[in-house]
Amino acid sequence: MENQKQLFSLDPEIHYLNNAYKAPLLKSSEEALVNSLERERNPSLFKPDDFFNDANEIRTLFSQLVGCTTEDVAIIPSTSYGFASVFNNIEYEEGKHALTVNQEFPSDYFAVRRWCDDNDAALRIIEPKDEGAPSGEAWNKELLEAINEKTAVLIISSVHWMNGLKFDLEAIGNRCEEVGAYFIVDGTQSVGAAPLDVKKCKIDALICASYKWLFGPYSTGLAYFAESFHNGAPIEESWMNRNNAKNFKKLTDYDSSYLPGAARYSVGESSNFLLLPMLKASLTQVNKWGVENIQKYTDVLSSYFVEHLPKERYLVDDKAYLSSHLLGLYFTNKVDNAKLKEALKAHKVILSERGASLRIAFQVYNTIEDVDALLKALDY
């Protein structure tokens, strides 16, 4: 795969290594938005099917990325919305607890925290033995050992959102299935950049914001719900999620039956006529590239970076637990934080500071020149 920077409108003077914060819009998504705005001038052009067609195409495009069917996918406005739908349909069993990991993303943490508080259940936080340093192997081991017959639900990100640490989702999913625990995954920081198969990993619900590795607009997201959730209760009652929704003449017949599968969990007004065409354009492009090709491209960049990294100053996790698209850079005591910040600014390198690490995100619009600029800044 070749560099894809020509498909974006990025500032050529900036080395943007911050896709994990927010992705730039594709030119195709910009064009889709302009076309949508022009269309909004004349609502007489809208037909009943227009309320559903883009949404269904988007559900199909997302299903192709994560290995499920269109019926398994819902359109959501945010991860918090998706998690609310999930935990609204998990019944509590006396004596059971929930699990998550240390420094999980706030929306994930607060969702499971509320479920625990509402049910007077314990929430166990799994922490690495050496906090602040690379610890992928130990953290995965501790997490697997923590899952037992008393575990009701586990919620984690597919890769840790702060440092890209990879969790062994297949092993974790198999263990959750063994003990009868729900396996809930926040895929926001890897879906679209790294392969993920929800069936193979035995994931019960996969919740994703789209504005990062799916290149979508803010306030759009997608969710996979396994068959065990297909008869659940949504958190709102949208007319669009009913079996007779396409028959505008008979909407007041009040068909109480939902569309099949996960569609019942789609947010009201999910046919957002401005945002959905942008999301459809971005998902179309991601599928065209192929996630495996994206991963191979970012692996070239991250491998080059790690190979040339000043090891006396910085640490990264072992290759086996290092995402190719997102990684955390830890400091030794030889790093002057003030000088490093000045150097990053001087070299026009944009990335994020998260916890005890710098979070670096490589994407298909990045080049070796971007990586070299970062290395020069690190070697201030």
Secondary structure, 3 states (H helix, E strand, C coil): CCCCHHHECCCCCCEECCCCCCCCCEHHHHHHHHHHHHHHCCHHHCCHHHHCHHHHHHHHHHHHHHCCCHHHEEEECCHHHHHHHHHCCCCCCCCCEEEEECCCCHHHHHHHHHHHHHHCCEEEEECCCCCCCCCHHHHHHHHHHHCCCCEEEEEEECECCCCCEECCHHHHHHHHHHHCCEEEEECCCCECCECCCCCCCCCCEEEEECCCCCCCCCCCEEEEECHHHCCCCCCCCCHHHECCCCCHHHHHHCCCCECCHHHHHCCCCCCCCCHHHHHHHHHHHHHHHCHHHHHHHHHHHHHHHHHHCCCCCEECCCHHHECCCEEEEEECCCCCHHHHHHHHHHCCEECEEECCEEEEECCCCCCHHHHHHHHHHHCC
